[in-house]
Amino acid sequence: MTEGLTWGLPVIFYLFLAGMGAGALTATASIFLRGGKEARGMHVEIARYGAFISPLPVIVGSWLLIFELGSFEAGNWFRWLNLYTTINLSPMSIGTWLLTFFIMLSIVYAYTFIHNAPGISTERRYTLRIFLSWTIIPFGIGVAVYTGVLLGAMPSRPFWNSPILAMLFMLSSISTGIAAILLARALFPGKNGNGKKAEEYHRSGYLFTSSDVLLIGFELLVIFLFLMFAHLTVGDVKHAVSVVLPGGSLAPMFFIWVVLIGLLAPAVIELYYVLPRLLYHKEFAMPRGIEIIAPSAILVGGFMLRYVVVVAGQITGPVGI
C-alpha cells in the first residue's frame, strides 16, 4: 500500500525503530535509577538488556530516514550533513541534534554495562551510569515525542496535524521499548537457575509487565481521544480520520493489527498473570512461550500503528495547497 506514496517503508521503519530504541533506553534508565544507590541484581540485569538494545534501532532508523530524504542518490552522498549546518527551530534541525546526542549517549551508556570494560573502574562506572541515566531520560522522551512531532508539523496533512499524535507516539514508543526488553530477556534469559536468581528474574518481569499494562491502557485512551478529537471536528480533519473508522479503507488494518493484536490481546494476556500478584500477592511467573508471544504482539502493533498513521496521512491529503 506504500507504493506511490511520498513517504514509504523507510520512514515507517524509522518512526518505529527510533521510537522503540528511545523507549527502551528511557525504561532502562528509569529502572536503574529505581534501584537507588545500591542498584544491583534485577535492576542492573534488566537495565543491561535495554542498554544493549537501544542504540542500534535508533542508528538504523536514522539511516533509513536519511536514505528516504535522498541523501544516497548519485551526487548527494553527503547532503545529509547540511542538517548540521542549518541551526534553527525547525523540526528537522531540532531532530537532527536530538538524535545525534541520543545516539552518542546511548552508546556510552551501553559501554558502562559491559563486564570488565577497559578504561573504566567499577566505582567510576557506577557514577557514570547514574549521571547518564538522569541525562538519558529527557533525551529518550524527546526522541519518542519527536517521532510524532515530525508528522504533526505538516498542517497540510489533516490526519497528522493533531496535538495528540505526539503523545500517542511517545506512549507507544515506551511500550514497544519495554516489549523489546521483555522479548530479549525471554529469548536470552541468562543463568537464572533457582533461588534468589529466579526470584529476581520474576520480580523484574512483574515490574516491567505491570508497567506495560498501564502504558497499553493509556495508549488505548489516547487513541480514543485522537479519533474523537478528529471525528468531532468538521471538514478535512473529520474526513481524514474516517479512513480508520468503521467503513474506512484502513479500518480493518487499524482495528485488527493495532487495537486487537497490538494492544488488547497482549493487555489481556499480561493482566492474566499480573492480577494474581497484584491482588493476592501470588508468585508472578509467565511461561516462556507467553513471554515471547505477548511482547512480539506489542511490537507488531507498534509497527502497524506507524504504518497506518503514515499511510492515512498521505492518502487523505494534502489540503489547502
KAHU-V619607 format. One record per helix or strand of 2 or more residues. SS is the DSSP state (a for helix, b for strand). FROM is the first residue (numbers start at 1). LEN is the number of residues. If there is no record, write none. Layout:
ss->(SS/SS)
from->(FROM/FROM)
len->(LEN/LEN)
This chain:
ss->(a/a/a/a/a/a/a/a/a/a/a)
from->(9/36/42/79/91/122/164/196/236/251/288)
len->(26/3/27/7/21/31/24/36/6/30/28)
